[in-house]
Amino acid sequence: MTVRPSRKQARRDALFLLYQRDVTELTMEELVEGLRLREGYAPDDFTVSAVSGVLAQREALDAALAAHSTSWTVARMAPLERSILRLSLWEMESGATPPEVAIDEAVRLAKRYATDEAGAFVNGVLGAIQRGREAGDD
């Protein structure tokens, strides 16, 4: 019987696959096989969709992040925080997750796997993007 991960676990899996892709340039197939070997299960549909979506839309996601990050270029962001931001922004744009939930989950991931300061940074960037969208700026 295959165990289906929770949405939080699927999001964490997507984050780590995106992070690995960012720092290693492994192919999607290599990333999936690594997850299967390491965790003992294949990624679920949400994980695959999120990773594929972020990779396909990376330039547009990075442009939005750059436009709302006043102190840091996307290239200067730490790879883990950059991956969290890309994943959350993809979730918001794809409609996979309500924006407030996507932002909360991104902050949670940043605080858990990076630092409290990373959580504040992620919240600030994603909050600015969401406020701009609500105001009709984006």
N, CA, C and O of each residue as an XYZ file, in Angstrom:
552
protein
N       0.833     -1.171      0.000
C       0.000      0.000      0.000
C       0.890      1.251      0.000
O       1.841      1.336      0.777
N       0.589      2.193     -0.847
C       1.348      3.429     -0.947
C       0.794      4.443      0.045
O      -0.411      4.689      0.093
N       1.678      5.018      0.824
C       1.273      6.054      1.773
C       1.245      7.384      1.041
O       2.224      7.775      0.406
N       0.130      8.069      1.132
C      -0.009      9.378      0.488
C       0.386     10.452      1.500
O      -0.199     10.525      2.581
N       1.361     11.276      1.165
C       1.783     12.308      2.119
C       0.712     13.376      2.286
O      -0.099     13.605      1.388
N       0.720     14.022      3.437
C      -0.169     15.156      3.665
C       0.253     16.298      2.746
O       1.323     16.251      2.140
N      -0.587     17.319      2.647
C      -0.246     18.478      1.822
C       1.011     19.151      2.364
O       1.850     19.611      1.590
N       1.147     19.211      3.694
C       2.356     19.813      4.276
C       3.588     19.010      3.891
O       4.625     19.584      3.558
N       3.483     17.687      3.934
C       4.607     16.838      3.553
C       4.888     16.983      2.062
O       6.048     17.050      1.655
N       3.847     17.031      1.249
C       4.027     17.196     -0.194
C       4.695     18.533     -0.503
O       5.545     18.620     -1.389
N       4.307     19.572      0.232
C       4.916     20.898      0.049
C       6.394     20.863      0.455
O       7.243     21.437     -0.227
N       6.692     20.189      1.564
C       8.075     20.058      2.017
C       8.887     19.288      0.979
O      10.018     19.666      0.671
N       8.322     18.220      0.443
C       9.008     17.460     -0.602
C       9.283     18.342     -1.818
O      10.377     18.312     -2.381
N       8.276     19.131     -2.219
C       8.456     20.034     -3.362
C       9.559     21.040     -3.074
O      10.394     21.320     -3.934
N       9.561     21.584     -1.860
C      10.598     22.544     -1.487
C      11.983     21.921     -1.612
O      12.878     22.515     -2.213
N      12.165     20.743     -1.055
C      13.489     20.130     -1.089
C      13.900     19.734     -2.505
O      15.079     19.812     -2.850
N      12.946     19.313     -3.322
C      13.282     19.009     -4.718
C      13.690     20.287     -5.459
O      14.644     20.281     -6.236
N      12.967     21.373     -5.215
C      13.325     22.647     -5.850
C      14.684     23.145     -5.380
O      15.487     23.634     -6.174
N      14.930     23.017     -4.093
C      16.228     23.415     -3.547
C      17.347     22.582     -4.182
O      18.364     23.127     -4.610
N      17.157     21.274     -4.239
C      18.171     20.410     -4.851
C      18.398     20.780     -6.309
O      19.537     20.809     -6.776
N      17.330     21.061     -7.019
C      17.445     21.451     -8.425
C      18.249     22.753     -8.548
O      19.094     22.896     -9.432
N      17.970     23.685     -7.653
C      18.631     24.988     -7.687
C      20.133     24.865     -7.458
O      20.915     25.568     -8.098
N      20.541     23.986     -6.558
C      21.962     23.902     -6.224
C      22.715     22.810     -6.984
O      23.946     22.825     -7.020
N      21.995     21.865     -7.592
C      22.691     20.762     -8.282
C      22.414     20.674     -9.773
O      23.200     20.080    -10.511
N      21.305     21.258    -10.228
C      20.876     21.160    -11.624
C      20.538     19.726    -12.041
O      20.613     19.395    -13.224
N      20.164     18.870    -11.076
C      19.723     17.521    -11.409
C      18.448     17.597    -12.238
O      17.692     18.564    -12.141
N      18.214     16.582    -13.046
C      16.980     16.533    -13.831
C      15.807     16.169    -12.929
O      16.004     15.697    -11.809
N      14.609     16.383    -13.409
C      13.412     16.029    -12.656
C      13.417     14.532    -12.332
O      13.073     14.137    -11.218
N      13.799     13.716    -13.283
C      13.838     12.267    -13.062
C      14.826     11.908    -11.951
O      14.536     11.053    -11.115
N      15.984     12.555    -11.942
C      16.975     12.296    -10.894
C      16.475     12.756     -9.529
O      16.715     12.093     -8.520
N      15.787     13.883     -9.499
C      15.240     14.384     -8.248
C      14.186     13.430     -7.684
O      14.183     13.121     -6.492
N      13.294     12.972     -8.559
C      12.230     12.059     -8.136
C      12.821     10.746     -7.640
O      12.390     10.216     -6.616
N      13.792     10.228     -8.351
C      14.428      8.970     -7.929
C      15.141      9.145     -6.593
O      15.104      8.246     -5.753
N      15.783     10.277     -6.387
C      16.437     10.547     -5.111
C      15.438     10.580     -3.968
O      15.708     10.045     -2.893
N      14.279     11.205     -4.190
C      13.232     11.235     -3.167
C      12.750      9.819     -2.874
O      12.576      9.436     -1.717
N      12.539      9.060     -3.922
C      12.053      7.683     -3.758
C      13.039      6.855     -2.936
O      12.633      6.106     -2.047
N      14.322      6.987     -3.229
C      15.340      6.225     -2.503
C      15.490      6.712     -1.056
O      15.631      5.906     -0.136
N      15.460      8.007     -0.869
C      15.680      8.610      0.450
C      14.473      8.418      1.372
O      14.636      8.060      2.538
N      13.277      8.650      0.861
C      12.077      8.654      1.702
C      11.261      7.367      1.592
O      10.429      7.088      2.456
N      11.489      6.583      0.542
C      10.754      5.334      0.386
C       9.408      5.476     -0.295
O       8.602      4.546     -0.277
N       9.155      6.632     -0.899
C       7.910      6.827     -1.642
C       8.153      7.778     -2.802
O       9.094      8.571     -2.788
N       7.301      7.687     -3.792
C       7.368      8.597     -4.933
C       6.607      9.868     -4.581
O       5.673      9.824     -3.779
N       6.987     10.991     -5.163
C       6.261     12.231     -4.888
C       4.816     12.132     -5.372
O       4.531     11.465     -6.367
N       3.911     12.798     -4.664
C       2.509     12.787     -5.066
C       2.278     13.795     -6.188
O       3.194     14.502     -6.607
N       1.039     13.847     -6.664
C       0.701     14.722     -7.794
C       0.959     16.195     -7.491
O       1.443     16.931     -8.351
N       0.636     16.630     -6.266
C       0.876     18.030     -5.914
C       2.360     18.359     -6.002
O       2.736     19.386     -6.566
N       3.201     17.496     -5.449
C       4.648     17.735     -5.460
C       5.163     17.843     -6.885
O       5.891     18.778     -7.219
N       4.791     16.896     -7.716
C       5.257     16.900     -9.107
C       4.741     18.132     -9.841
O       5.485     18.775    -10.582
N       3.474     18.459     -9.635
C       2.892     19.633    -10.285
C       3.586     20.912     -9.835
O       3.881     21.783    -10.654
N       3.847     21.028     -8.537
C       4.498     22.224     -8.008
C       5.912     22.377     -8.552
O       6.292     23.456     -9.006
N       6.689     21.302     -8.507
C       8.071     21.382     -8.993
C       8.086     21.683    -10.487
O       8.832     22.552    -10.939
N       7.270     20.972    -11.249
C       7.213     21.213    -12.703
C       6.750     22.632    -13.001
O       7.288     23.293    -13.889
N       5.751     23.098    -12.258
C       5.232     24.445    -12.470
C       6.258     25.517    -12.167
O       6.413     26.469    -12.931
N       6.966     25.363    -11.045
C       8.001     26.343    -10.696
C       9.098     26.346    -11.749
O       9.543     27.412    -12.174
N       9.536     25.174    -12.172
C      10.611     25.113    -13.165
C      10.172     25.729    -14.494
O      10.957     26.411    -15.153
N       8.925     25.491    -14.885
C       8.424     26.032    -16.149
C       8.240     27.543    -16.101
O       8.389     28.218    -17.120
N       7.916     28.082    -14.923
C       7.617     29.504    -14.790
C       8.687     30.274    -14.025
O       8.441     31.385    -13.557
N       9.856     29.693    -13.899
C      10.888     30.273    -13.046
C      11.244     31.719    -13.401
O      11.407     32.545    -12.503
N      11.365     32.031    -14.660
C      11.724     33.401    -15.045
C      10.657     34.406    -14.597
O      10.986     35.462    -14.057
N       9.397     34.081    -14.818
C       8.311     34.982    -14.420
C       8.223     35.092    -12.904
O       8.007     36.180    -12.370
N       8.388     33.972    -12.212
C       8.366     33.992    -10.752
C       9.505     34.855    -10.224
O       9.301     35.678     -9.331
N      10.698     34.671    -10.770
C      11.854     35.447    -10.328
C      11.679     36.940    -10.616
O      12.115     37.779     -9.828
N      11.050     37.268    -11.731
C      10.806     38.677    -12.046
C       9.878     39.308    -11.009
O      10.104     40.437    -10.575
N       8.835     38.577    -10.615
C       7.920     39.095     -9.594
C       8.635     39.220     -8.252
O       8.443     40.203     -7.536
N       9.451     38.237     -7.910
C      10.197     38.301     -6.654
C      11.165     39.476     -6.657
O      11.273     40.198     -5.665
N      11.862     39.669     -7.760
C      12.823     40.772     -7.856
C      12.129     42.119     -7.737
O      12.669     43.041     -7.125
N      10.956     42.242     -8.305
C      10.231     43.506     -8.276
C       9.744     43.865     -6.872
O       9.482     45.033     -6.584
N       9.624     42.866     -6.002
C       9.086     43.111     -4.658
C      10.102     42.884     -3.544
O       9.756     42.954     -2.365
N      11.327     42.617     -3.905
C      12.384     42.451     -2.918
C      13.321     43.637     -3.048
O      14.181     43.666     -3.928
N      13.154     44.600     -2.185
C      13.875     45.859     -2.334
C      15.357     45.757     -1.989
O      16.161     46.530     -2.510
N      15.731     44.824     -1.126
C      17.120     44.763     -0.666
C      17.956     43.677     -1.324
O      19.185     43.724     -1.263
N      17.319     42.713     -1.944
C      18.044     41.559     -2.455
C      17.650     41.252     -3.884
O      16.470     41.296     -4.231
N      18.633     40.942     -4.714
C      18.322     40.383     -6.016
C      17.996     38.912     -5.800
O      18.373     38.343     -4.775
N      17.316     38.300     -6.728
C      16.980     36.887     -6.606
C      18.250     36.049     -6.541
O      18.305     35.069     -5.798
N      19.255     36.416     -7.297
C      20.517     35.669     -7.307
C      21.230     35.725     -5.956
O      21.944     34.789     -5.596
N      21.043     36.814     -5.204
C      21.692     36.956     -3.895
C      20.946     36.264     -2.765
O      21.497     36.072     -1.680
N      19.702     35.890     -3.013
C      18.924     35.203     -1.983
C      19.534     33.829     -1.723
O      20.059     33.185     -2.631
N      19.457     33.398     -0.481
C      19.911     32.046     -0.151
C      19.060     31.042     -0.930
O      17.855     31.247     -1.080
N      19.661     29.970     -1.423
C      18.910     29.009     -2.248
C      17.647     28.461     -1.579
O      16.631     28.275     -2.249
N      17.694     28.204     -0.285
C      16.511     27.661      0.377
C      15.385     28.689      0.409
O      14.240     28.362      0.100
N      15.701     29.927      0.780
C      14.680     30.969      0.805
C      14.147     31.252     -0.596
O      12.949     31.473     -0.773
N      15.022     31.246     -1.581
C      14.601     31.452     -2.970
C      13.633     30.347     -3.391
O      12.636     30.618     -4.060
N      13.918     29.122     -3.009
C      13.046     27.997     -3.354
C      11.700     28.118     -2.650
O      10.663     27.830     -3.247
N      11.706     28.540     -1.394
C      10.456     28.747     -0.656
C       9.619     29.823     -1.340
O       8.418     29.643     -1.541
N      10.241     30.925     -1.695
C       9.518     32.016     -2.349
C       8.947     31.578     -3.697
O       7.792     31.874     -4.004
N       9.732     30.890     -4.489
C       9.244     30.424     -5.796
C       8.063     29.486     -5.632
O       7.060     29.615     -6.334
N       8.176     28.538     -4.704
C       7.101     27.573     -4.483
C       5.823     28.278     -4.039
O       4.749     28.018     -4.582
N       5.930     29.155     -3.069
C       4.757     29.845     -2.568
C       4.116     30.720     -3.640
O       2.894     30.733     -3.789
N       4.930     31.438     -4.372
C       4.396     32.293     -5.432
C       3.723     31.451     -6.505
O       2.673     31.839     -7.018
N       4.300     30.310     -6.856
C       3.648     29.412     -7.816
C       2.291     28.960     -7.273
O       1.304     28.944     -8.008
N       2.241     28.594     -5.989
C       0.972     28.167     -5.392
C      -0.066     29.276     -5.490
O      -1.224     29.020     -5.822
N       0.344     30.500     -5.204
C      -0.571     31.634     -5.255
C      -1.065     31.869     -6.677
O      -2.258     32.078     -6.898
N      -0.151     31.835     -7.634
C      -0.516     32.141     -9.018
C      -1.307     31.033     -9.686
O      -2.165     31.306    -10.525
N      -1.033     29.797     -9.330
C      -1.707     28.673     -9.973
C      -3.098     28.428     -9.409
O      -3.900     27.703     -9.998
N      -3.376     29.040     -8.265
C      -4.653     28.794     -7.612
C      -4.667     27.494     -6.823
O      -5.718     27.074     -6.336
N      -3.510     26.852     -6.692
C      -3.428     25.588     -5.958
C      -3.715     25.793     -4.476
O      -4.187     24.879     -3.800
N      -3.432     26.991     -3.971
C      -3.563     27.289     -2.552
C      -3.997     28.748     -2.411
O      -3.482     29.609     -3.124
N      -4.928     29.040     -1.512
C      -5.285     30.445     -1.287
C      -4.036     31.241     -0.877
O      -3.193     30.720     -0.148
N      -3.908     32.482     -1.331
C      -2.699     33.265     -1.052
C      -2.317     33.329      0.428
O      -1.143     33.188      0.769
N      -3.288     33.539      1.301
C      -2.978     33.643      2.727
C      -2.371     32.351      3.259
O      -1.443     32.377      4.067
N      -2.902     31.222      2.799
C      -2.385     29.921      3.233
C      -0.988     29.697      2.654
O      -0.094     29.226      3.356
N      -0.800     30.031      1.386
C       0.510     29.860      0.754
C       1.570     30.682      1.485
O       2.685     30.208      1.701
N       1.226     31.907      1.863
C       2.173     32.763      2.580
C       2.463     32.190      3.963
O       3.621     32.110      4.372
N       1.421     31.792      4.681
C       1.618     31.205      6.016
C       2.499     29.967      5.950
O       3.394     29.795      6.777
N       2.252     29.112      4.982
C       3.044     27.887      4.841
C       4.495     28.206      4.470
O       5.418     27.535      4.931
N       4.691     29.225      3.642
C       6.049     29.623      3.267
C       6.812     30.133      4.480
O       7.983     29.800      4.665
N       6.163     30.930      5.297
C       6.798     31.440      6.517
C       7.125     30.289      7.453
O       8.204     30.252      8.045
N       6.204     29.355      7.587
C       6.434     28.188      8.437
C       7.650     27.400      7.961
O       8.496     27.012      8.766
N       7.737     27.164      6.661
C       8.891     26.439      6.111
C      10.190     27.204      6.344
O      11.207     26.612      6.707
N      10.156     28.506      6.138
C      11.364     29.313      6.328
C      11.822     29.271      7.780
O      13.014     29.126      8.049
N      10.891     29.395      8.713
C      11.255     29.353     10.131
C      11.749     27.975     10.550
O      12.645     27.855     11.385
N      11.164     26.947      9.968
C      11.549     25.585     10.358
C      12.892     25.172      9.771
O      13.707     24.557     10.458
N      13.128     25.507      8.502
C      14.317     25.011      7.828
C      15.404     26.049      7.639
O      16.528     25.706      7.270
N      15.092     27.309      7.885
C      16.105     28.360      7.764
C      16.177     29.081      9.111
O      16.601     28.490     10.104
N      15.773     30.335      9.153
C      15.855     31.116     10.392
C      14.582     31.940     10.578
O      13.784     32.085      9.652
N      14.406     32.473     11.776
C      13.275     33.376     12.000
C      13.380     34.589     11.080
O      12.372     35.082     10.574
N      14.610     35.068     10.865
C      14.804     36.204      9.967
C      14.365     35.851      8.550
O      13.798     36.687      7.846
N      14.625     34.619      8.135
C      14.180     34.179      6.808
C      12.661     34.189      6.745
O      12.081     34.530      5.714
N      12.017     33.814      7.842
C      10.562     33.849      7.882
C      10.029     35.256      7.681
O       9.059     35.461      6.952
N      10.654     36.212      8.321
C      10.238     37.611      8.174
C      10.485     38.102      6.747
O       9.658     38.819      6.182
N      11.615     37.719      6.171
C      11.933     38.116      4.800
C      10.907     37.539      3.822
O      10.378     38.258      2.973
N      10.633     36.246      3.946
C       9.668     35.572      3.071
C       8.296     36.228      3.214
O       7.626     36.496      2.217
N       7.883     36.484      4.444
C       6.596     37.127      4.689
C       6.546     38.509      4.045
O       5.537     38.883      3.447
N       7.637     39.268      4.167
C       7.663     40.613      3.597
C       7.546     40.618      2.085
O       6.778     41.397      1.520
N       8.300     39.757      1.433
C       8.274     39.719     -0.038
C       6.917     39.236     -0.543
O       6.313     39.866     -1.411
N       6.440     38.117      0.003
C       5.161     37.572     -0.465
C       3.996     38.489     -0.096
O       3.043     38.627     -0.864
N       4.073     39.115      1.079
C       3.029     40.064      1.465
C       2.980     41.254      0.521
O       1.897     41.718      0.165
N       4.142     41.753      0.114
C       4.187     42.875     -0.838
C       3.581     42.479     -2.181
O       2.851     43.257     -2.794
N       3.887     41.272     -2.629
C       3.310     40.794     -3.890
C       1.791     40.715     -3.773
O       1.071     41.183     -4.655
N       1.309     40.125     -2.689
C      -0.141     39.979     -2.509
C      -0.835     41.325     -2.380
O      -1.900     41.526     -2.964
N      -0.254     42.247     -1.629
C      -0.855     43.587     -1.505
C      -0.926     44.276     -2.874
O      -1.914     44.936     -3.197
N       0.132     44.113     -3.669
C       0.139     44.695     -5.009
C      -0.958     44.104     -5.876
O      -1.599     44.819     -6.646
N      -1.171     42.828     -5.756
C      -2.224     42.184     -6.553
C      -3.614     42.627     -6.105
O      -4.496     42.865     -6.931
N      -3.799     42.736     -4.802
C      -5.091     43.178     -4.290
C      -5.382     44.608     -4.716
O      -6.540     44.974     -4.917
N      -4.332     45.421     -4.855
C      -4.488     46.816     -5.281
C      -4.585     46.935     -6.802
O      -4.822     48.021     -7.329
N      -4.401     45.819     -7.502
C      -4.472     45.831     -8.956
C      -3.180     46.239     -9.624
O      -3.182     46.567    -10.811
N      -2.063     46.229     -8.888
C      -0.778     46.641     -9.458
C      -0.141     45.553    -10.316
O       0.642     45.858    -11.216
N      -0.469     44.283    -10.048
C       0.150     43.187    -10.796
C      -0.874     42.393    -11.547
O      -0.528     41.430    -12.232
